[in-house]
Amino acid sequence: ISTGSVLVLIALGLAIIFGQMGVINMAHGELVMLGAYATYVTQLVVGHTPDNPINWFFIVALPVSFIVATLAGLLIEYLVVRHLYKRPLESLLATWGVSLIMQQAARDLFGATGVSVTAPAWLDGGITLLGLQLPTLRIFILITAVLVLIGLAAILRCTRIGLLVRAVNQDRATAAAMG
């Protein structure tokens, strides 16, 4: 369920990007990968290891990962995607090329075997519920995903920018005519 909640957030990002820009972003998964590597690098910079746990690194790593992925997405949009609006096949191929470049860059920088982030000690352990042992880390992932979904739903329903996003998703031509 926790993995599914992360996949729901990724799919929601893809849906919003496609709805707003009409672009199928084949590099979306690599932006998620970039956020994960940013978390790993933050862990290294802070010095968090299983032998020397620095539990506050996670508080720093979460916003860093979002910021790095966002900046990379903006860079891709500025350098590649903006030149390919209304050309879906070309944008699909271009973002696929960006995806391949990002994958190879990650292999070159971090190796092909992968790296791992060690969760903070406060996420160790679990909760027993109805005879099932539920890991605290998985519960944290699930709660975070639900909070992000609730926050995004509130933004889309209760703010002017949310109204504009919904208008473009529902009827691009009328939204363009309205400015």
C-alpha positions in Angstrom: 0.0 0.0 0.0 2.8 2.4 0.8 4.5 1.7 -2.6 1.1 2.2 -4.3 0.7 5.6 -2.5 4.0 6.8 -3.9 3.0 5.6 -7.4 -0.3 7.5 -7.1 1.6 10.7 -6.4 3.9 10.0 -9.4 0.8 9.3 -11.6 -0.9 12.5 -10.4 2.2 14.5 -11.3 2.1 13.0 -14.8 -1.6 13.7 -15.2 -1.2 17.3 -14.1 1.7 17.9 -16.5 -0.2 16.3 -19.4 -3.4 18.2 -18.6 -1.6 21.5 -18.4 1.0 21.3 -21.1 -0.2 18.5 -23.3 3.2 16.9 -23.0 3.9 13.2 -22.3 6.9 13.5 -20.1 8.9 10.3 -20.4 11.5 11.7 -18.0 9.1 12.0 -15.1 10.4 8.8 -13.5 13.9 10.1 -13.8 12.9 13.3 -11.9 11.7 11.0 -9.1 15.0 9.2 -9.3 16.8 12.6 -9.1 14.9 13.4 -5.9 15.9 10.1 -4.5 19.6 10.7 -5.3 19.3 14.2 -3.8 18.1 12.5 -0.6 21.1 10.1 -0.7 23.6 13.0 -1.3 22.0 14.9 1.6 22.5 11.9 3.8 26.1 11.8 2.8 26.7 15.5 3.3 25.1 15.4 6.8 27.0 12.3 7.7 24.1 10.1 8.6 25.1 6.4 8.7 23.6 3.4 10.5 26.6 3.5 12.9 26.3 7.3 13.4 22.6 8.2 13.0 21.9 11.8 12.6 18.1 11.7 12.6 17.4 15.3 11.6 18.9 14.7 8.1 15.5 13.5 6.9 14.0 16.9 7.7 16.5 18.5 5.5 16.5 15.8 2.8 12.8 15.9 2.1 12.7 19.6 0.9 16.0 19.2 -0.8 14.8 16.3 -2.9 11.6 18.2 -3.9 13.6 21.3 -4.8 16.2 19.4 -6.8 13.5 17.6 -8.8 11.5 20.8 -9.3 14.6 22.7 -10.6 15.5 19.8 -13.0 11.9 19.7 -14.3 12.0 23.5 -14.9 15.3 23.2 -16.7 13.9 20.4 -18.9 10.8 22.5 -19.6 13.0 25.6 -20.4 15.6 23.9 -22.6 13.5 21.2 -24.3 9.8 21.0 -23.8 8.8 24.7 -24.4 10.1 24.4 -28.0 7.8 21.4 -28.7 4.4 22.4 -27.5 1.6 21.2 -29.8 4.0 18.5 -31.2 3.2 15.5 -29.0 5.4 13.0 -30.8 8.5 15.2 -30.8 8.0 16.1 -27.1 7.6 12.4 -26.3 10.8 11.5 -28.1 12.7 14.5 -26.7 11.7 13.7 -23.1 12.6 10.1 -23.7 16.1 11.2 -24.8 16.4 13.3 -21.7 15.3 10.3 -19.7 18.1 8.2 -21.2 20.7 11.0 -20.5 19.6 11.2 -16.9 19.7 7.4 -16.4 23.3 7.3 -17.8 24.4 10.3 -15.8 23.1 8.5 -12.6 24.9 5.3 -13.5 28.1 7.3 -14.2 27.9 9.3 -10.9 26.6 6.6 -8.5 27.4 3.3 -10.2 25.1 0.7 -11.7 24.5 -1.2 -8.5 22.5 1.5 -6.8 22.7 3.2 -3.4 20.5 3.2 -0.4 19.1 5.8 2.1 19.1 4.8 5.7 15.9 5.8 7.4 16.2 7.8 10.7 16.0 5.9 13.9 12.6 7.4 14.7 11.1 5.5 11.8 12.4 2.1 13.0 10.1 -0.4 14.6 6.5 -0.9 13.9 2.9 -0.9 15.2 0.9 -4.1 15.8 -2.6 -3.7 14.6 -5.1 -6.6 14.5 -2.2 -9.1 14.7 -0.3 -7.5 11.9 3.1 -5.8 12.4 3.0 -2.6 10.4 6.5 -0.9 9.9 6.6 2.7 11.0 8.5 3.7 7.9 5.6 2.4 5.7 3.0 4.2 7.8 5.0 7.4 7.5 5.1 7.0 3.7 1.4 6.4 3.6 0.6 9.3 5.9 2.9 11.7 3.9 1.2 10.6 0.6 -2.3 11.2 2.0 -1.3 14.6 3.4 0.2 15.6 0.0 -3.0 14.4 -1.8 -5.2 16.4 0.7 -3.0 19.5 0.2 -3.1 19.2 -3.5 -6.9 18.7 -3.5 -7.3 21.8 -1.3 -5.1 23.8 -3.7 -7.1 22.6 -6.7 -10.5 23.2 -5.1 -9.9 26.3 -3.0 -7.5 28.6 -4.7 -7.5 30.7 -7.9 -4.5 28.8 -9.3 -6.5 25.6 -8.7 -9.4 27.0 -10.6 -7.1 27.9 -13.5 -5.5 24.4 -13.5 -8.9 22.8 -13.5 -10.1 25.1 -16.3 -7.2 24.2 -18.5 -7.5 20.5 -17.8 -11.3 20.5 -18.6 -11.4 22.8 -21.7 -8.1 24.2 -23.0 -9.6 26.2 -25.8 -12.1 28.0 -23.6 -9.5 28.7 -20.9 -7.2 30.1 -23.6 -10.0 32.3 -24.9 -10.6 33.6 -21.3 -6.9 34.5 -21.0 
